[in-house]
């Protein structure tokens, strides 16, 4: 929230420093761009009345050839099939209440991050202008599908735009999140092993999707099993309403996962990366075909797409910016992907060089390789162990929630793929600590689309991390509650007891942010010497980003001069 405030102050200083005449001109231009935004709503008539639920309960719903089921692990499983309109309409009817809940959570979180209604309204208008031409880059098939879904969406948020436009914009949330905040919302880690580095000699892929919009956003995890009229059948893990792909595998054993990278801040949108990943998953059977598709479409943010292929027997990374693209292959039987580029094409790219030198991405990359060195040949269970790991290099305790950790206790989902077997495992709440549920696409897609019942192959599940659930889960939850209390105390001039501060430290003693927050609090109440002491302690610990370290140093220097 404090970072958001700094952005608001910076933007305000720019806006209010502009001469009146220029302000009027900019307002007129902005109004024109807002009013002329065209999301290319499909010119089709959809009669929702024909899409009736034949079964409708709290945990099972059936509509024509599609179904939605809440399994005993708390995961939603949706099976949809047919052409784009039927898929979208049936899916929307099946999960209309989940669409509403997901949008409620998303909008509420925006208001938490930006308490000012004025600035929320500004952000909403900015996104419409930013995305005004986005639909031109999206294949009609996906626009039709999203439009048909939107017919079941709430009208409560129509002040932010009609349902179709909102749903289209939500498909670019990943892109906008890391474009505006240098992927503060998205810091994913992934890896793959094959041949002699895999226990079975077959390809194994692990990934954490660290897209954080509050814990409630991840409550309704959605597993989509799609049998499209054209292309390959596929499975993906996302949230209600998201038809793009964040993590997924198709019937050919091709997998796609996405990791944000750093590039030039875009001035307008193009194809959302989730829909590019979707197109790859639906229409590619190997790495070469995936790369050809990625070359075909223009995107507006920098991204790495880790592609695993049963047909090829290995994984590679498509590194893509709005201007350049490369296919990175490893010289070894493993590949690791965090949030920076590794191919020669980007070796001297200014944004990539800065990213490598200033962020936590290289640290996580080294840590994954360190864990793989200790683990290979890799099994699915061991891949889950890596995805759950919260320590730093050399197994150092760097604090719970540290962005240098593989497990930052923020993951929307975590998944392990075994492409040659068409098998994958998905995490259950909380974060990566719960049971990993197994799914077998051979069984799922061999069965009729109308089959009702859970798609899970429970006999292959990977157990929950009970030790972490009984310790780290409790501590990280308490730490986050206490952090919010301290930030509120700073904002509102409230006092905090010594006992409370000591408990705050005890819950997360090795995390730099604990001492940074306490330093800020002591500064707010005039205890400058104590504030400096806390900040110095923070500097002695692992700090993810150079900018965060420099900010703390700057605060200390401010009082060194006095």
Secondary structure, DSSP 8 states (H G I E B T S, - for coil): -HHHHHHHHHHHHHHHTS-HHHHHHHHHHHHHHHHT-----------GGGS-EEEE-SSEEEETTEEEEE-TTS-EEEEEEESHHHHHHHHHHHTHHHHHHHHHHHHHHHHHH---HHHHHHHHHHHHHHTTTGGGGS-HHHHHHHHHHHTTS-STTGGG--HHHHHHHHTTHHHHHHHHHTTSSB--EEEEE-GGGBTTSS-EEEEEE-B-S-GGGGSSEEEEEEEESSS--EEEEEETT--S-SEEEETTSEEEEEEE------SS--B-HHHHHHHHHHH-SSHHHHHHHHHHS-BSS-EEEEEEETTTTEEEEEEE-SS-EEEE--SSSEEEESSS--SGGGTT-HHHHHHHHHSSHHHHHHHHHHHHHHH-SB-HHHHHHHHH----GGG----TT-TTSS--S--SEEEEEEGGGTEEEEE-SSTTSS-EEEEEHHHHHHS-TT--S--B-GGG-B---HHHHHTHHHHHHHHHHHHHHHHHHHHHT----HHHHHHHHHHSTT-HHHHHHHHHHHHHTT-HHHHHHHHHHHHTS--S-HHHHHHHHHHHHHHHT-
